[in-house]
């Protein structure tokens, strides 16, 4: 029983170090002592020694954590990672023996006990594998979250093993509709007492709004409030009304040719003139889309004056062989992730995030949760576009995943419109977009 307790304690230290990047000195200090009969008892001197060693290695730990974060963010790894890991393991085993002997004092220590402990540590190392092998991006994002230890509000840190498992559970269970309430996606979870749609399709909850603004003022924020309006086409009313009625700084994003032409303002649109006169601090249009990575992607133009990630299928079964295929016009357009947008704008918090990006919401939100964990956003307004549906519940699995992630971060739906199915008015040769499902939803956390 005593040996089992000792092993479990060492295991917890080892697991903490693997996940958080702790230095070998921290891993090597067991906070207990073994007496002559093999019993385990709390040892205040061991605790004191542990605290001293922790303080002495604080700078080393920070460098280790910083290096680990950098590897995760950049997708690279040290060429000497395996050698470093082996050296760390060897040092850890040696220090475990030294500290345990010092803790026991003049009493004889059974060498077989230490050998068994060392054997188990090596076994745990082989089972857990190398940390470097789990933080290399190979087409799948390495999940991270916003750091709680850094002064940089957008700094990232790696997830622990158990955080990564839970993150994966939220994704898999949502995708399989293996959740407590598979119809949760269409429910209004909380009631907002002061709700407005700002003469648009998207509702904003103004419950506790004055408290939210007061916190910004206390934090000496340069902006009264910050709104991200993703997907505007030539209809900026949502962001414009938040700027005029609430005094918010608006960051608008849309890469479509329609938005580009509208912003050029060759027709002398009074709204565009007014927005440009307000200055970038109050309203800034970025001719960039929302995506799951930073770079350029193919987007396709359809006859609703917008571009979409969806590509109409070339249905050879519906096209006579004598007729040529007529694909939709494709554009190679820039997209950015939420974190990149925030870094470029110098924002650490978004009060209202509206996302209406013609099917790209999934890539965008997936990166947001994978890269940032729970995002620094007060409330989200979403237009969902989807084709699949689980006919048992009437819910699309890909939506359930993201709804599940929002709930896990504390967001609750204060508005949910019934899903509707419509056939896009697009038919170009044999290319046709099948009937699509839509809905509008709004979630908040800081208004609860």
SVG drawing of the C-alpha trace seen along z (x, -y; Angstrom):
<svg xmlns="http://www.w3.org/2000/svg" viewBox="-39 -62 62 67">
<polyline fill="none" stroke="black" stroke-width="0.4" points="0.0,0.0 2.8,-2.3 4.6,-1.7 1.4,-2.2 0.9,-5.6 4.5,-6.5 4.2,-5.5 0.9,-7.4 2.5,-10.6 5.5,-10.2 3.1,-9.5 1.2,-12.8 4.4,-14.7 5.5,-13.1 2.2,-13.7 2.2,-17.4 5.6,-17.9 4.9,-16.3 1.8,-18.4 3.0,-21.7 6.6,-21.6 8.0,-21.5 11.7,-21.2 13.3,-17.9 14.1,-19.5 10.4,-19.9 9.5,-16.4 12.2,-14.8 10.9,-16.0 8.5,-13.7 6.7,-15.4 6.9,-12.5 9.4,-10.4 9.7,-6.6 10.5,-5.3 12.2,-2.1 9.0,-0.1 8.2,-1.4 5.2,-3.5 4.5,-6.9 4.1,-10.0 4.0,-13.7 7.3,-15.4 7.4,-19.1 11.1,-19.2 10.5,-17.6 7.9,-20.1 10.2,-22.9 13.0,-21.5 10.5,-21.2 9.4,-24.8 13.1,-26.0 13.9,-23.9 10.7,-25.2 11.7,-28.8 15.3,-28.2 14.1,-26.6 11.3,-29.1 13.1,-30.8 14.0,-27.5 10.4,-26.4 9.3,-29.6 11.8,-29.1 10.6,-25.5 7.0,-26.5 7.7,-29.3 9.7,-26.9 6.8,-24.5 4.3,-27.1 6.5,-28.3 6.8,-24.7 3.0,-24.3 2.3,-27.7 4.9,-27.3 4.5,-23.6 8.3,-23.0 10.3,-20.9 13.9,-20.8 16.2,-18.5 17.7,-17.4 14.3,-16.8 14.8,-13.1 18.3,-13.5 17.1,-16.3 14.2,-14.1 16.5,-11.2 18.9,-13.4 16.0,-14.9 14.7,-11.4 18.2,-10.3 18.5,-13.5 15.1,-13.0 15.8,-9.4 19.1,-10.4 17.5,-13.3 14.6,-11.1 17.1,-8.7 19.1,-11.6 16.1,-13.4 14.6,-10.2 17.8,-9.2 18.2,-12.7 14.6,-12.6 15.1,-9.2 18.2,-10.4 20.5,-7.9 18.0,-5.0 18.9,-2.3 17.0,-2.5 15.9,0.7 17.6,0.5 15.0,2.7 12.3,0.1 14.2,-2.6 14.8,-0.3 11.1,0.5 10.2,-3.2 12.7,-3.9 11.3,-1.1 7.8,-2.4 8.9,-5.9 10.6,-4.6 7.4,-2.6 5.3,-5.7 7.7,-7.6 7.4,-4.9 3.6,-4.9 3.2,-8.6 5.7,-9.0 7.7,-12.1 6.0,-15.5 7.5,-16.7 5.6,-14.0 2.2,-15.5 2.9,-19.1 3.7,-18.9 1.0,-20.2 0.7,-17.7 -2.5,-18.9 -4.4,-18.8 -4.2,-21.7 -2.5,-21.1 -5.0,-22.4 -3.9,-25.2 -5.6,-27.8 -5.1,-31.4 -2.6,-31.4 -3.6,-32.2 0.0,-32.8 1.1,-35.5 0.7,-39.3 0.1,-39.0 -3.8,-38.5 -3.4,-36.5 -0.4,-34.3 -1.1,-30.6 -0.2,-27.6 -0.5,-23.9 -3.3,-21.9 -2.7,-19.2 -3.3,-15.6 -6.7,-15.6 -7.7,-18.9 -6.9,-17.5 -9.0,-14.4 -11.9,-16.5 -11.5,-18.7 -11.7,-15.6 -14.7,-14.3 -16.6,-17.6 -15.9,-17.2 -16.6,-13.5 -19.7,-13.4 -21.1,-16.5 -20.4,-15.1 -22.1,-11.8 -25.0,-13.5 -23.8,-11.5 -24.8,-14.4 -27.3,-14.8 -29.7,-16.8 -29.2,-16.5 -31.9,-19.1 -30.1,-21.7 -29.0,-23.5 -32.5,-24.9 -33.4,-25.8 -33.3,-29.3 -31.2,-28.5 -31.6,-31.9 -33.9,-34.8 -32.5,-38.2 -34.5,-41.0 -33.0,-43.8 -32.6,-42.4 -32.3,-44.3 -31.8,-43.3 -30.5,-46.7 -32.7,-46.7 -30.8,-43.6 -31.3,-39.8 -28.9,-39.5 -29.9,-40.0 -27.7,-41.6 -28.4,-41.2 -27.8,-44.4 -28.4,-42.9 -25.6,-44.0 -24.3,-46.2 -23.5,-49.2 -21.6,-46.9 -19.6,-45.6 -18.7,-49.1 -17.8,-50.2 -15.3,-47.3 -13.7,-48.4 -13.4,-52.0 -11.9,-50.7 -9.3,-48.8 -8.5,-52.0 -9.5,-50.5 -9.1,-52.8 -12.4,-51.7 -15.8,-52.0 -16.7,-48.6 -15.4,-46.5 -17.5,-44.8 -16.3,-42.4 -18.7,-42.3 -17.7,-39.4 -19.5,-39.2 -21.2,-42.4 -21.5,-42.3 -22.7,-45.9 -25.0,-45.9 -23.0,-47.2 -26.0,-48.1 -25.2,-45.8 -21.7,-47.4 -22.9,-50.9 -25.7,-50.8 -23.5,-49.5 -21.1,-52.3 -23.7,-55.0 -26.0,-53.8 -23.4,-52.4 -20.1,-54.1 -18.4,-50.9 -15.3,-50.5 -16.1,-48.2 -13.8,-45.9 -15.6,-44.7 -14.4,-41.9 -15.5,-40.7 -13.3,-39.7 -16.0,-39.6 -15.8,-41.6 -19.2,-43.1 -17.7,-44.6 -14.6,-45.8 -16.7,-47.7 -19.0,-49.1 -16.1,-50.4 -14.5,-52.0 -17.6,-54.2 -17.6,-55.1 -21.4,-55.9 -20.9,-58.3 -22.7,-56.2 -23.3,-58.5 -22.9,-55.6 -19.4,-54.8 -18.5,-58.4 -19.6,-58.7 -17.8,-55.5 -14.5,-56.6 -14.8,-60.0 -15.2,-58.2 -11.7,-56.9 -10.2,-53.4 -10.5,-53.7 -14.2,-53.7 -14.9,-51.8 -12.4,-49.8 -13.3,-47.5 -10.8,-44.8 -11.1,-43.1 -10.3,-39.8 -12.5,-36.8 -12.9,-34.6 -11.1,-31.3 -9.5,-28.4 -6.0,-29.4 -4.1,-32.5 -3.6,-32.7 -5.6,-32.5 -8.3,-30.0 -10.7,-29.5 -14.1,-31.1 -16.8,-30.9 -19.2,-33.6 -22.9,-33.0 -25.9,-35.1 -26.6,-36.4 -23.7,-38.9 -21.5,-37.0 -18.7,-34.5 -18.9,-31.1 -16.6,-28.2 -19.2,-25.9 -18.5,-24.7 -21.5,-23.7 -21.1,-20.1 -20.3,-19.1 -23.2,-16.7 -22.3,-14.8 -25.5,-12.7 -27.6,-15.9 -25.5,-17.4 -25.8,-16.3 -22.4,-15.2 -22.6,-17.7 -22.9,-20.6 -19.7,-22.0 -19.4,-22.4 -19.9,-25.9 -18.3,-26.2 -18.9,-29.2 -16.4,-32.0 -13.6,-31.2 -11.6,-33.8 -8.3,-33.3 -9.0,-35.5 -7.3,-36.1 -8.7,-34.8 -7.6,-35.1 -8.3,-33.5 -9.8,-35.3 -6.6,-35.4 -4.7,-36.9 -7.4,-39.5 -7.2,-40.5 -3.4,-40.7 -3.4,-42.9 -6.1,-45.2 -4.5,-45.3 -7.6,-43.9 -7.6,-41.7 -11.4,-41.4 -14.4,-41.5 -17.7,-42.5 -19.8,-41.4 -18.7,-39.0 -21.1,-38.6 -20.4,-35.8 -22.3,-35.5 -19.7,-34.1 -21.6,-31.8 -20.4,-28.4 -16.9,-29.4 -18.2,-29.7 -17.2,-26.1 -13.5,-26.5 -13.4,-29.8 -15.0,-28.6 -13.0,-25.3 -9.7,-27.2 -11.0,-29.6 -11.7,-26.8 -8.6,-24.7 -6.2,-27.7 -7.7,-29.9 -9.8,-27.5 -12.6,-29.6 -12.3,-32.9 -12.1,-36.3 -15.6,-37.2 -18.6,-38.5 -21.3,-37.3 -21.6,-35.8 -24.2,-36.2 -24.2,-33.5 -25.9,-32.5 -25.5,-28.8 -25.4,-27.2 -25.5,-23.5 -26.5,-20.6 -26.4,-17.5 -29.0,-16.7 -29.5,-13.9 -33.1,-13.0 -33.6,-11.5 -33.4,-14.9 -33.4,-17.4 -30.0,-18.6 -26.8,-18.8 -23.8,-17.1 -21.4,-19.8 -23.5,-22.4 -23.9,-20.3 -20.1,-20.1 -19.7,-23.9 -22.8,-24.4 -21.3,-21.9 -18.0,-23.8 -19.8,-27.1 -21.7,-25.6 -18.5,-24.2 -17.1,-27.7 -20.1,-29.1 -22.0,-30.6 -25.8,-30.2 -28.2,-30.8 -30.5,-33.7 -31.9,-33.6 -32.5,-30.7 -34.6,-30.8 -36.2,-27.7 -34.2,-26.1 -35.5,-26.5 -34.6,-24.7 -34.3,-26.6 -33.1,-26.0 -30.5,-28.5 -31.5,-30.3 -28.5,-29.1 -28.5,-27.0 -25.6,-27.3 -25.6,-24.5 -25.6,-21.2 -24.1,-22.8 -26.6,-23.3 -26.5,-23.9 -28.7,-21.4 -31.3,-22.7 -29.5,-24.2 -30.5,-24.6 -30.2,-27.9 -30.7,-29.3 -29.8,-32.3 -28.6,-32.0 -27.0,-34.3 -25.0,-33.3 -23.7,-35.3 -21.6,-34.8 -20.9,-38.3 -24.6,-39.2 -25.6,-36.3"/>
</svg>
